[in-house]
Amino acid sequence: MNNIPDAASLLPHEAPMILIDKLIDVTELTVHCQVKIDSDGLFFDKESNGVPAWVGIEFMAQTIAVWSGYHAWRQNKPSPVGFLLGSRSYTSECEIYKESQLLDIYAEQVMESEGMAAFLCRIECKGKELAAGQLNAFVPTPEKLEEMLKGKNND
């Protein structure tokens, strides 16, 4: 892929919450990103020398956000703010992603309706599946997001 922005610029996050390192490939319905487990990472645990596997859900969510940001970028729009609503059937074959592991994160949109979407996701290392699950997300329209934020400020 040529002339695409880096993953961090497609996320509506700021450091230190940017966990995805690289966008590898993106299509109309799929995305492939990578992250290298590093001792400087936000969730790195020195005692276990890695990142807890439950952080895999956030790796998946940010991969989906990169996909969404990429499609917004193609339309000259800012990356939208999205909300992770939950996950179904998240399974992990390990407890820790170990330091120096290069993880490949894949997501495929399987349903979308009025801003609600479901993605099948998986995390692999060297072709071996380490985690999988379905993530459900919501991307409100800019108007709905503004309405939601105004409602929060009125409480």
Phi and psi in radians as a Rosetta constraint file:
Dihedral C 1 N 2 CA 2 C 2 CIRCULARHARMONIC -1.960 0.35
Dihedral N 2 CA 2 C 2 N 3 CIRCULARHARMONIC 2.636 0.35
Dihedral C 2 N 3 CA 3 C 3 CIRCULARHARMONIC 0.965 0.35
Dihedral N 3 CA 3 C 3 N 4 CIRCULARHARMONIC 0.772 0.35
Dihedral C 3 N 4 CA 4 C 4 CIRCULARHARMONIC -1.980 0.35
Dihedral N 4 CA 4 C 4 N 5 CIRCULARHARMONIC 2.641 0.35
Dihedral C 4 N 5 CA 5 C 5 CIRCULARHARMONIC -1.236 0.35
Dihedral N 5 CA 5 C 5 N 6 CIRCULARHARMONIC 2.850 0.35
Dihedral C 5 N 6 CA 6 C 6 CIRCULARHARMONIC -1.315 0.35
Dihedral N 6 CA 6 C 6 N 7 CIRCULARHARMONIC 2.812 0.35
Dihedral C 6 N 7 CA 7 C 7 CIRCULARHARMONIC -0.995 0.35
Dihedral N 7 CA 7 C 7 N 8 CIRCULARHARMONIC -0.744 0.35
Dihedral C 7 N 8 CA 8 C 8 CIRCULARHARMONIC -1.044 0.35
Dihedral N 8 CA 8 C 8 N 9 CIRCULARHARMONIC -0.622 0.35
Dihedral C 8 N 9 CA 9 C 9 CIRCULARHARMONIC -1.307 0.35
Dihedral N 9 CA 9 C 9 N 10 CIRCULARHARMONIC -0.240 0.35
Dihedral C 9 N 10 CA 10 C 10 CIRCULARHARMONIC -1.599 0.35
Dihedral N 10 CA 10 C 10 N 11 CIRCULARHARMONIC -0.206 0.35
Dihedral C 10 N 11 CA 11 C 11 CIRCULARHARMONIC -1.591 0.35
Dihedral N 11 CA 11 C 11 N 12 CIRCULARHARMONIC 2.479 0.35
Dihedral C 11 N 12 CA 12 C 12 CIRCULARHARMONIC -1.504 0.35
Dihedral N 12 CA 12 C 12 N 13 CIRCULARHARMONIC 0.638 0.35
Dihedral C 12 N 13 CA 13 C 13 CIRCULARHARMONIC -2.005 0.35
Dihedral N 13 CA 13 C 13 N 14 CIRCULARHARMONIC 2.891 0.35
Dihedral C 13 N 14 CA 14 C 14 CIRCULARHARMONIC -2.185 0.35
Dihedral N 14 CA 14 C 14 N 15 CIRCULARHARMONIC 2.728 0.35
Dihedral C 14 N 15 CA 15 C 15 CIRCULARHARMONIC -1.028 0.35
Dihedral N 15 CA 15 C 15 N 16 CIRCULARHARMONIC 2.495 0.35
Dihedral C 15 N 16 CA 16 C 16 CIRCULARHARMONIC -1.632 0.35
Dihedral N 16 CA 16 C 16 N 17 CIRCULARHARMONIC 0.181 0.35
Dihedral C 16 N 17 CA 17 C 17 CIRCULARHARMONIC -1.432 0.35
Dihedral N 17 CA 17 C 17 N 18 CIRCULARHARMONIC 0.007 0.35
Dihedral C 17 N 18 CA 18 C 18 CIRCULARHARMONIC -1.427 0.35
Dihedral N 18 CA 18 C 18 N 19 CIRCULARHARMONIC 1.941 0.35
Dihedral C 18 N 19 CA 19 C 19 CIRCULARHARMONIC -1.826 0.35
Dihedral N 19 CA 19 C 19 N 20 CIRCULARHARMONIC -0.360 0.35
Dihedral C 19 N 20 CA 20 C 20 CIRCULARHARMONIC -1.504 0.35
Dihedral N 20 CA 20 C 20 N 21 CIRCULARHARMONIC 2.344 0.35
Dihedral C 20 N 21 CA 21 C 21 CIRCULARHARMONIC -1.571 0.35
Dihedral N 21 CA 21 C 21 N 22 CIRCULARHARMONIC -0.698 0.35
Dihedral C 21 N 22 CA 22 C 22 CIRCULARHARMONIC -2.633 0.35
Dihedral N 22 CA 22 C 22 N 23 CIRCULARHARMONIC 2.405 0.35
Dihedral C 22 N 23 CA 23 C 23 CIRCULARHARMONIC -1.561 0.35
Dihedral N 23 CA 23 C 23 N 24 CIRCULARHARMONIC 2.141 0.35
Dihedral C 23 N 24 CA 24 C 24 CIRCULARHARMONIC -1.683 0.35
Dihedral N 24 CA 24 C 24 N 25 CIRCULARHARMONIC -0.838 0.35
Dihedral C 24 N 25 CA 25 C 25 CIRCULARHARMONIC -2.704 0.35
Dihedral N 25 CA 25 C 25 N 26 CIRCULARHARMONIC 2.602 0.35
Dihedral C 25 N 26 CA 26 C 26 CIRCULARHARMONIC -2.608 0.35
Dihedral N 26 CA 26 C 26 N 27 CIRCULARHARMONIC 2.427 0.35
Dihedral C 26 N 27 CA 27 C 27 CIRCULARHARMONIC -2.237 0.35
Dihedral N 27 CA 27 C 27 N 28 CIRCULARHARMONIC -2.974 0.35
Dihedral C 27 N 28 CA 28 C 28 CIRCULARHARMONIC -1.067 0.35
Dihedral N 28 CA 28 C 28 N 29 CIRCULARHARMONIC -0.581 0.35
Dihedral C 28 N 29 CA 29 C 29 CIRCULARHARMONIC -2.147 0.35
Dihedral N 29 CA 29 C 29 N 30 CIRCULARHARMONIC -0.122 0.35
Dihedral C 29 N 30 CA 30 C 30 CIRCULARHARMONIC -2.260 0.35
Dihedral N 30 CA 30 C 30 N 31 CIRCULARHARMONIC 2.813 0.35
Dihedral C 30 N 31 CA 31 C 31 CIRCULARHARMONIC -2.625 0.35
Dihedral N 31 CA 31 C 31 N 32 CIRCULARHARMONIC 2.577 0.35
Dihedral C 31 N 32 CA 32 C 32 CIRCULARHARMONIC -2.340 0.35
Dihedral N 32 CA 32 C 32 N 33 CIRCULARHARMONIC 2.096 0.35
Dihedral C 32 N 33 CA 33 C 33 CIRCULARHARMONIC -2.176 0.35
Dihedral N 33 CA 33 C 33 N 34 CIRCULARHARMONIC 2.945 0.35
Dihedral C 33 N 34 CA 34 C 34 CIRCULARHARMONIC -2.334 0.35
Dihedral N 34 CA 34 C 34 N 35 CIRCULARHARMONIC 2.678 0.35
Dihedral C 34 N 35 CA 35 C 35 CIRCULARHARMONIC -2.499 0.35
Dihedral N 35 CA 35 C 35 N 36 CIRCULARHARMONIC 2.377 0.35
Dihedral C 35 N 36 CA 36 C 36 CIRCULARHARMONIC -1.781 0.35
Dihedral N 36 CA 36 C 36 N 37 CIRCULARHARMONIC 2.222 0.35
Dihedral C 36 N 37 CA 37 C 37 CIRCULARHARMONIC -1.247 0.35
Dihedral N 37 CA 37 C 37 N 38 CIRCULARHARMONIC 2.152 0.35
Dihedral C 37 N 38 CA 38 C 38 CIRCULARHARMONIC -2.373 0.35
Dihedral N 38 CA 38 C 38 N 39 CIRCULARHARMONIC 2.490 0.35
Dihedral C 38 N 39 CA 39 C 39 CIRCULARHARMONIC -1.140 0.35
Dihedral N 39 CA 39 C 39 N 40 CIRCULARHARMONIC -0.232 0.35
Dihedral C 39 N 40 CA 40 C 40 CIRCULARHARMONIC -1.520 0.35
Dihedral N 40 CA 40 C 40 N 41 CIRCULARHARMONIC -0.090 0.35
Dihedral C 40 N 41 CA 41 C 41 CIRCULARHARMONIC -1.145 0.35
Dihedral N 41 CA 41 C 41 N 42 CIRCULARHARMONIC 2.616 0.35
Dihedral C 41 N 42 CA 42 C 42 CIRCULARHARMONIC -0.975 0.35
Dihedral N 42 CA 42 C 42 N 43 CIRCULARHARMONIC -0.716 0.35
Dihedral C 42 N 43 CA 43 C 43 CIRCULARHARMONIC -1.759 0.35
Dihedral N 43 CA 43 C 43 N 44 CIRCULARHARMONIC 0.172 0.35
Dihedral C 43 N 44 CA 44 C 44 CIRCULARHARMONIC -1.159 0.35
Dihedral N 44 CA 44 C 44 N 45 CIRCULARHARMONIC 2.273 0.35
Dihedral C 44 N 45 CA 45 C 45 CIRCULARHARMONIC -1.885 0.35
Dihedral N 45 CA 45 C 45 N 46 CIRCULARHARMONIC 1.969 0.35
Dihedral C 45 N 46 CA 46 C 46 CIRCULARHARMONIC -1.101 0.35
Dihedral N 46 CA 46 C 46 N 47 CIRCULARHARMONIC -0.602 0.35
Dihedral C 46 N 47 CA 47 C 47 CIRCULARHARMONIC -1.107 0.35
Dihedral N 47 CA 47 C 47 N 48 CIRCULARHARMONIC -0.727 0.35
Dihedral C 47 N 48 CA 48 C 48 CIRCULARHARMONIC -1.680 0.35
Dihedral N 48 CA 48 C 48 N 49 CIRCULARHARMONIC -0.055 0.35
Dihedral C 48 N 49 CA 49 C 49 CIRCULARHARMONIC 1.031 0.35
Dihedral N 49 CA 49 C 49 N 50 CIRCULARHARMONIC 0.767 0.35
Dihedral C 49 N 50 CA 50 C 50 CIRCULARHARMONIC -3.090 0.35
Dihedral N 50 CA 50 C 50 N 51 CIRCULARHARMONIC -2.949 0.35
Dihedral C 50 N 51 CA 51 C 51 CIRCULARHARMONIC -1.937 0.35
Dihedral N 51 CA 51 C 51 N 52 CIRCULARHARMONIC 2.277 0.35
Dihedral C 51 N 52 CA 52 C 52 CIRCULARHARMONIC -0.994 0.35
Dihedral N 52 CA 52 C 52 N 53 CIRCULARHARMONIC 2.491 0.35
Dihedral C 52 N 53 CA 53 C 53 CIRCULARHARMONIC -1.100 0.35
Dihedral N 53 CA 53 C 53 N 54 CIRCULARHARMONIC -0.427 0.35
Dihedral C 53 N 54 CA 54 C 54 CIRCULARHARMONIC -1.118 0.35
Dihedral N 54 CA 54 C 54 N 55 CIRCULARHARMONIC -0.360 0.35
Dihedral C 54 N 55 CA 55 C 55 CIRCULARHARMONIC -1.185 0.35
Dihedral N 55 CA 55 C 55 N 56 CIRCULARHARMONIC -0.284 0.35
Dihedral C 55 N 56 CA 56 C 56 CIRCULARHARMONIC -0.971 0.35
Dihedral N 56 CA 56 C 56 N 57 CIRCULARHARMONIC -0.579 0.35
Dihedral C 56 N 57 CA 57 C 57 CIRCULARHARMONIC -1.077 0.35
Dihedral N 57 CA 57 C 57 N 58 CIRCULARHARMONIC -0.705 0.35
Dihedral C 57 N 58 CA 58 C 58 CIRCULARHARMONIC -1.232 0.35
Dihedral N 58 CA 58 C 58 N 59 CIRCULARHARMONIC -0.632 0.35
Dihedral C 58 N 59 CA 59 C 59 CIRCULARHARMONIC -1.019 0.35
Dihedral N 59 CA 59 C 59 N 60 CIRCULARHARMONIC -0.768 0.35
Dihedral C 59 N 60 CA 60 C 60 CIRCULARHARMONIC -1.122 0.35
Dihedral N 60 CA 60 C 60 N 61 CIRCULARHARMONIC -0.801 0.35
Dihedral C 60 N 61 CA 61 C 61 CIRCULARHARMONIC -1.072 0.35
Dihedral N 61 CA 61 C 61 N 62 CIRCULARHARMONIC -0.727 0.35
Dihedral C 61 N 62 CA 62 C 62 CIRCULARHARMONIC -1.238 0.35
Dihedral N 62 CA 62 C 62 N 63 CIRCULARHARMONIC -0.525 0.35
Dihedral C 62 N 63 CA 63 C 63 CIRCULARHARMONIC -1.118 0.35
Dihedral N 63 CA 63 C 63 N 64 CIRCULARHARMONIC -0.736 0.35
Dihedral C 63 N 64 CA 64 C 64 CIRCULARHARMONIC -1.098 0.35
Dihedral N 64 CA 64 C 64 N 65 CIRCULARHARMONIC -0.720 0.35
Dihedral C 64 N 65 CA 65 C 65 CIRCULARHARMONIC -1.115 0.35
Dihedral N 65 CA 65 C 65 N 66 CIRCULARHARMONIC -0.624 0.35
Dihedral C 65 N 66 CA 66 C 66 CIRCULARHARMONIC -1.110 0.35
Dihedral N 66 CA 66 C 66 N 67 CIRCULARHARMONIC -0.753 0.35
Dihedral C 66 N 67 CA 67 C 67 CIRCULARHARMONIC -1.017 0.35
Dihedral N 67 CA 67 C 67 N 68 CIRCULARHARMONIC -0.847 0.35
Dihedral C 67 N 68 CA 68 C 68 CIRCULARHARMONIC -1.111 0.35
Dihedral N 68 CA 68 C 68 N 69 CIRCULARHARMONIC -0.764 0.35
Dihedral C 68 N 69 CA 69 C 69 CIRCULARHARMONIC -1.093 0.35
Dihedral N 69 CA 69 C 69 N 70 CIRCULARHARMONIC -0.675 0.35
Dihedral C 69 N 70 CA 70 C 70 CIRCULARHARMONIC -1.078 0.35
Dihedral N 70 CA 70 C 70 N 71 CIRCULARHARMONIC -0.802 0.35
Dihedral C 70 N 71 CA 71 C 71 CIRCULARHARMONIC -1.178 0.35
Dihedral N 71 CA 71 C 71 N 72 CIRCULARHARMONIC -0.577 0.35
Dihedral C 71 N 72 CA 72 C 72 CIRCULARHARMONIC -1.169 0.35
Dihedral N 72 CA 72 C 72 N 73 CIRCULARHARMONIC -0.755 0.35
Dihedral C 72 N 73 CA 73 C 73 CIRCULARHARMONIC -0.999 0.35
Dihedral N 73 CA 73 C 73 N 74 CIRCULARHARMONIC -0.716 0.35
Dihedral C 73 N 74 CA 74 C 74 CIRCULARHARMONIC -1.091 0.35
Dihedral N 74 CA 74 C 74 N 75 CIRCULARHARMONIC -0.427 0.35
Dihedral C 74 N 75 CA 75 C 75 CIRCULARHARMONIC -1.764 0.35
Dihedral N 75 CA 75 C 75 N 76 CIRCULARHARMONIC 0.235 0.35
Dihedral C 75 N 76 CA 76 C 76 CIRCULARHARMONIC 1.006 0.35
Dihedral N 76 CA 76 C 76 N 77 CIRCULARHARMONIC 0.647 0.35
Dihedral C 76 N 77 CA 77 C 77 CIRCULARHARMONIC -2.003 0.35
Dihedral N 77 CA 77 C 77 N 78 CIRCULARHARMONIC 2.730 0.35
Dihedral C 77 N 78 CA 78 C 78 CIRCULARHARMONIC -1.226 0.35
Dihedral N 78 CA 78 C 78 N 79 CIRCULARHARMONIC 2.757 0.35
Dihedral C 78 N 79 CA 79 C 79 CIRCULARHARMONIC -1.086 0.35
Dihedral N 79 CA 79 C 79 N 80 CIRCULARHARMONIC 2.253 0.35
Dihedral C 79 N 80 CA 80 C 80 CIRCULARHARMONIC -1.334 0.35
Dihedral N 80 CA 80 C 80 N 81 CIRCULARHARMONIC 2.714 0.35
Dihedral C 80 N 81 CA 81 C 81 CIRCULARHARMONIC -1.492 0.35
Dihedral N 81 CA 81 C 81 N 82 CIRCULARHARMONIC 2.268 0.35
Dihedral C 81 N 82 CA 82 C 82 CIRCULARHARMONIC -2.186 0.35
Dihedral N 82 CA 82 C 82 N 83 CIRCULARHARMONIC 2.844 0.35
Dihedral C 82 N 83 CA 83 C 83 CIRCULARHARMONIC -2.181 0.35
Dihedral N 83 CA 83 C 83 N 84 CIRCULARHARMONIC 2.232 0.35
Dihedral C 83 N 84 CA 84 C 84 CIRCULARHARMONIC -1.359 0.35
Dihedral N 84 CA 84 C 84 N 85 CIRCULARHARMONIC 2.040 0.35
Dihedral C 84 N 85 CA 85 C 85 CIRCULARHARMONIC -1.528 0.35
Dihedral N 85 CA 85 C 85 N 86 CIRCULARHARMONIC -0.476 0.35
Dihedral C 85 N 86 CA 86 C 86 CIRCULARHARMONIC 2.823 0.35
Dihedral N 86 CA 86 C 86 N 87 CIRCULARHARMONIC 3.132 0.35
Dihedral C 86 N 87 CA 87 C 87 CIRCULARHARMONIC -2.353 0.35
Dihedral N 87 CA 87 C 87 N 88 CIRCULARHARMONIC 2.661 0.35
Dihedral C 87 N 88 CA 88 C 88 CIRCULARHARMONIC -2.117 0.35
Dihedral N 88 CA 88 C 88 N 89 CIRCULARHARMONIC 2.397 0.35
Dihedral C 88 N 89 CA 89 C 89 CIRCULARHARMONIC 0.985 0.35
Dihedral N 89 CA 89 C 89 N 90 CIRCULARHARMONIC 0.667 0.35
Dihedral C 89 N 90 CA 90 C 90 CIRCULARHARMONIC -1.217 0.35
Dihedral N 90 CA 90 C 90 N 91 CIRCULARHARMONIC 2.140 0.35
Dihedral C 90 N 91 CA 91 C 91 CIRCULARHARMONIC -2.208 0.35
Dihedral N 91 CA 91 C 91 N 92 CIRCULARHARMONIC 2.575 0.35
Dihedral C 91 N 92 CA 92 C 92 CIRCULARHARMONIC -2.354 0.35
Dihedral N 92 CA 92 C 92 N 93 CIRCULARHARMONIC 2.371 0.35
Dihedral C 92 N 93 CA 93 C 93 CIRCULARHARMONIC -1.551 0.35
Dihedral N 93 CA 93 C 93 N 94 CIRCULARHARMONIC -0.013 0.35
Dihedral C 93 N 94 CA 94 C 94 CIRCULARHARMONIC -2.523 0.35
Dihedral N 94 CA 94 C 94 N 95 CIRCULARHARMONIC 2.866 0.35
Dihedral C 94 N 95 CA 95 C 95 CIRCULARHARMONIC -1.701 0.35
Dihedral N 95 CA 95 C 95 N 96 CIRCULARHARMONIC -0.419 0.35
Dihedral C 95 N 96 CA 96 C 96 CIRCULARHARMONIC -2.401 0.35
Dihedral N 96 CA 96 C 96 N 97 CIRCULARHARMONIC 2.402 0.35
Dihedral C 96 N 97 CA 97 C 97 CIRCULARHARMONIC -1.578 0.35
Dihedral N 97 CA 97 C 97 N 98 CIRCULARHARMONIC 2.036 0.35
Dihedral C 97 N 98 CA 98 C 98 CIRCULARHARMONIC -1.391 0.35
Dihedral N 98 CA 98 C 98 N 99 CIRCULARHARMONIC 2.641 0.35
Dihedral C 98 N 99 CA 99 C 99 CIRCULARHARMONIC -0.911 0.35
Dihedral N 99 CA 99 C 99 N 100 CIRCULARHARMONIC 2.411 0.35
Dihedral C 99 N 100 CA 100 C 100 CIRCULARHARMONIC 1.381 0.35
Dihedral N 100 CA 100 C 100 N 101 CIRCULARHARMONIC -0.090 0.35
Dihedral C 100 N 101 CA 101 C 101 CIRCULARHARMONIC -1.176 0.35
Dihedral N 101 CA 101 C 101 N 102 CIRCULARHARMONIC 2.422 0.35
Dihedral C 101 N 102 CA 102 C 102 CIRCULARHARMONIC -1.780 0.35
Dihedral N 102 CA 102 C 102 N 103 CIRCULARHARMONIC 2.005 0.35
Dihedral C 102 N 103 CA 103 C 103 CIRCULARHARMONIC -1.760 0.35
Dihedral N 103 CA 103 C 103 N 104 CIRCULARHARMONIC 2.360 0.35
Dihedral C 103 N 104 CA 104 C 104 CIRCULARHARMONIC -1.783 0.35
Dihedral N 104 CA 104 C 104 N 105 CIRCULARHARMONIC 2.178 0.35
Dihedral C 104 N 105 CA 105 C 105 CIRCULARHARMONIC -1.986 0.35
Dihedral N 105 CA 105 C 105 N 106 CIRCULARHARMONIC 2.215 0.35
Dihedral C 105 N 106 CA 106 C 106 CIRCULARHARMONIC -2.089 0.35
Dihedral N 106 CA 106 C 106 N 107 CIRCULARHARMONIC 2.488 0.35
Dihedral C 106 N 107 CA 107 C 107 CIRCULARHARMONIC -2.462 0.35
Dihedral N 107 CA 107 C 107 N 108 CIRCULARHARMONIC 2.502 0.35
Dihedral C 107 N 108 CA 108 C 108 CIRCULARHARMONIC -2.346 0.35
Dihedral N 108 CA 108 C 108 N 109 CIRCULARHARMONIC 2.180 0.35
Dihedral C 108 N 109 CA 109 C 109 CIRCULARHARMONIC -1.261 0.35
Dihedral N 109 CA 109 C 109 N 110 CIRCULARHARMONIC 2.195 0.35
Dihedral C 109 N 110 CA 110 C 110 CIRCULARHARMONIC -1.972 0.35
Dihedral N 110 CA 110 C 110 N 111 CIRCULARHARMONIC -0.204 0.35
Dihedral C 110 N 111 CA 111 C 111 CIRCULARHARMONIC -2.795 0.35
Dihedral N 111 CA 111 C 111 N 112 CIRCULARHARMONIC 2.496 0.35
Dihedral C 111 N 112 CA 112 C 112 CIRCULARHARMONIC -2.631 0.35
Dihedral N 112 CA 112 C 112 N 113 CIRCULARHARMONIC 2.346 0.35
Dihedral C 112 N 113 CA 113 C 113 CIRCULARHARMONIC -2.737 0.35
Dihedral N 113 CA 113 C 113 N 114 CIRCULARHARMONIC 2.024 0.35
Dihedral C 113 N 114 CA 114 C 114 CIRCULARHARMONIC 0.901 0.35
Dihedral N 114 CA 114 C 114 N 115 CIRCULARHARMONIC 0.778 0.35
Dihedral C 114 N 115 CA 115 C 115 CIRCULARHARMONIC 1.573 0.35
Dihedral N 115 CA 115 C 115 N 116 CIRCULARHARMONIC -0.240 0.35
Dihedral C 115 N 116 CA 116 C 116 CIRCULARHARMONIC -1.588 0.35
Dihedral N 116 CA 116 C 116 N 117 CIRCULARHARMONIC 2.369 0.35
Dihedral C 116 N 117 CA 117 C 117 CIRCULARHARMONIC -2.541 0.35
Dihedral N 117 CA 117 C 117 N 118 CIRCULARHARMONIC 2.681 0.35
Dihedral C 117 N 118 CA 118 C 118 CIRCULARHARMONIC -2.154 0.35
Dihedral N 118 CA 118 C 118 N 119 CIRCULARHARMONIC 2.404 0.35
Dihedral C 118 N 119 CA 119 C 119 CIRCULARHARMONIC -2.247 0.35
Dihedral N 119 CA 119 C 119 N 120 CIRCULARHARMONIC 2.341 0.35
Dihedral C 119 N 120 CA 120 C 120 CIRCULARHARMONIC -1.523 0.35
Dihedral N 120 CA 120 C 120 N 121 CIRCULARHARMONIC 2.258 0.35
Dihedral C 120 N 121 CA 121 C 121 CIRCULARHARMONIC -2.272 0.35
Dihedral N 121 CA 121 C 121 N 122 CIRCULARHARMONIC 2.707 0.35
Dihedral C 121 N 122 CA 122 C 122 CIRCULARHARMONIC -2.673 0.35
Dihedral N 122 CA 122 C 122 N 123 CIRCULARHARMONIC 2.704 0.35
Dihedral C 122 N 123 CA 123 C 123 CIRCULARHARMONIC -2.115 0.35
Dihedral N 123 CA 123 C 123 N 124 CIRCULARHARMONIC 2.282 0.35
Dihedral C 123 N 124 CA 124 C 124 CIRCULARHARMONIC -2.197 0.35
Dihedral N 124 CA 124 C 124 N 125 CIRCULARHARMONIC 2.707 0.35
Dihedral C 124 N 125 CA 125 C 125 CIRCULARHARMONIC -2.344 0.35
Dihedral N 125 CA 125 C 125 N 126 CIRCULARHARMONIC 2.081 0.35
Dihedral C 125 N 126 CA 126 C 126 CIRCULARHARMONIC 0.943 0.35
Dihedral N 126 CA 126 C 126 N 127 CIRCULARHARMONIC 0.666 0.35
Dihedral C 126 N 127 CA 127 C 127 CIRCULARHARMONIC 1.465 0.35
Dihedral N 127 CA 127 C 127 N 128 CIRCULARHARMONIC -0.090 0.35
Dihedral C 127 N 128 CA 128 C 128 CIRCULARHARMONIC -1.697 0.35
Dihedral N 128 CA 128 C 128 N 129 CIRCULARHARMONIC 2.219 0.35
Dihedral C 128 N 129 CA 129 C 129 CIRCULARHARMONIC -1.240 0.35
Dihedral N 129 CA 129 C 129 N 130 CIRCULARHARMONIC 2.189 0.35
Dihedral C 129 N 130 CA 130 C 130 CIRCULARHARMONIC -1.823 0.35
Dihedral N 130 CA 130 C 130 N 131 CIRCULARHARMONIC -0.498 0.35
Dihedral C 130 N 131 CA 131 C 131 CIRCULARHARMONIC -2.702 0.35
Dihedral N 131 CA 131 C 131 N 132 CIRCULARHARMONIC 2.690 0.35
Dihedral C 131 N 132 CA 132 C 132 CIRCULARHARMONIC -2.698 0.35
Dihedral N 132 CA 132 C 132 N 133 CIRCULARHARMONIC 2.727 0.35
Dihedral C 132 N 133 CA 133 C 133 CIRCULARHARMONIC 3.054 0.35
Dihedral N 133 CA 133 C 133 N 134 CIRCULARHARMONIC 2.980 0.35
Dihedral C 133 N 134 CA 134 C 134 CIRCULARHARMONIC -1.880 0.35
Dihedral N 134 CA 134 C 134 N 135 CIRCULARHARMONIC 2.243 0.35
Dihedral C 134 N 135 CA 135 C 135 CIRCULARHARMONIC -1.926 0.35
Dihedral N 135 CA 135 C 135 N 136 CIRCULARHARMONIC 2.409 0.35
Dihedral C 135 N 136 CA 136 C 136 CIRCULARHARMONIC -1.934 0.35
Dihedral N 136 CA 136 C 136 N 137 CIRCULARHARMONIC 2.313 0.35
Dihedral C 136 N 137 CA 137 C 137 CIRCULARHARMONIC -2.368 0.35
Dihedral N 137 CA 137 C 137 N 138 CIRCULARHARMONIC 2.817 0.35
Dihedral C 137 N 138 CA 138 C 138 CIRCULARHARMONIC -2.345 0.35
Dihedral N 138 CA 138 C 138 N 139 CIRCULARHARMONIC 2.228 0.35
Dihedral C 138 N 139 CA 139 C 139 CIRCULARHARMONIC -2.043 0.35
Dihedral N 139 CA 139 C 139 N 140 CIRCULARHARMONIC 1.825 0.35
Dihedral C 139 N 140 CA 140 C 140 CIRCULARHARMONIC -1.280 0.35
Dihedral N 140 CA 140 C 140 N 141 CIRCULARHARMONIC 2.734 0.35
Dihedral C 140 N 141 CA 141 C 141 CIRCULARHARMONIC -1.128 0.35
Dihedral N 141 CA 141 C 141 N 142 CIRCULARHARMONIC 2.780 0.35
Dihedral C 141 N 142 CA 142 C 142 CIRCULARHARMONIC -0.963 0.35
Dihedral N 142 CA 142 C 142 N 143 CIRCULARHARMONIC -0.634 0.35
Dihedral C 142 N 143 CA 143 C 143 CIRCULARHARMONIC -1.166 0.35
Dihedral N 143 CA 143 C 143 N 144 CIRCULARHARMONIC -0.764 0.35
Dihedral C 143 N 144 CA 144 C 144 CIRCULARHARMONIC -1.152 0.35
Dihedral N 144 CA 144 C 144 N 145 CIRCULARHARMONIC -0.685 0.35
Dihedral C 144 N 145 CA 145 C 145 CIRCULARHARMONIC -1.079 0.35
Dihedral N 145 CA 145 C 145 N 146 CIRCULARHARMONIC -0.789 0.35
Dihedral C 145 N 146 CA 146 C 146 CIRCULARHARMONIC -1.065 0.35
Dihedral N 146 CA 146 C 146 N 147 CIRCULARHARMONIC -0.730 0.35
Dihedral C 146 N 147 CA 147 C 147 CIRCULARHARMONIC -1.081 0.35
Dihedral N 147 CA 147 C 147 N 148 CIRCULARHARMONIC -0.749 0.35
Dihedral C 147 N 148 CA 148 C 148 CIRCULARHARMONIC -1.101 0.35
Dihedral N 148 CA 148 C 148 N 149 CIRCULARHARMONIC -0.743 0.35
Dihedral C 148 N 149 CA 149 C 149 CIRCULARHARMONIC -1.208 0.35
Dihedral N 149 CA 149 C 149 N 150 CIRCULARHARMONIC -0.645 0.35
Dihedral C 149 N 150 CA 150 C 150 CIRCULARHARMONIC -1.122 0.35
Dihedral N 150 CA 150 C 150 N 151 CIRCULARHARMONIC -0.720 0.35
Dihedral C 150 N 151 CA 151 C 151 CIRCULARHARMONIC -1.076 0.35
Dihedral N 151 CA 151 C 151 N 152 CIRCULARHARMONIC -0.683 0.35
Dihedral C 151 N 152 CA 152 C 152 CIRCULARHARMONIC -1.134 0.35
Dihedral N 152 CA 152 C 152 N 153 CIRCULARHARMONIC -0.714 0.35
Dihedral C 152 N 153 CA 153 C 153 CIRCULARHARMONIC -1.266 0.35
Dihedral N 153 CA 153 C 153 N 154 CIRCULARHARMONIC -0.288 0.35
Dihedral C 153 N 154 CA 154 C 154 CIRCULARHARMONIC -1.538 0.35
Dihedral N 154 CA 154 C 154 N 155 CIRCULARHARMONIC -0.103 0.35
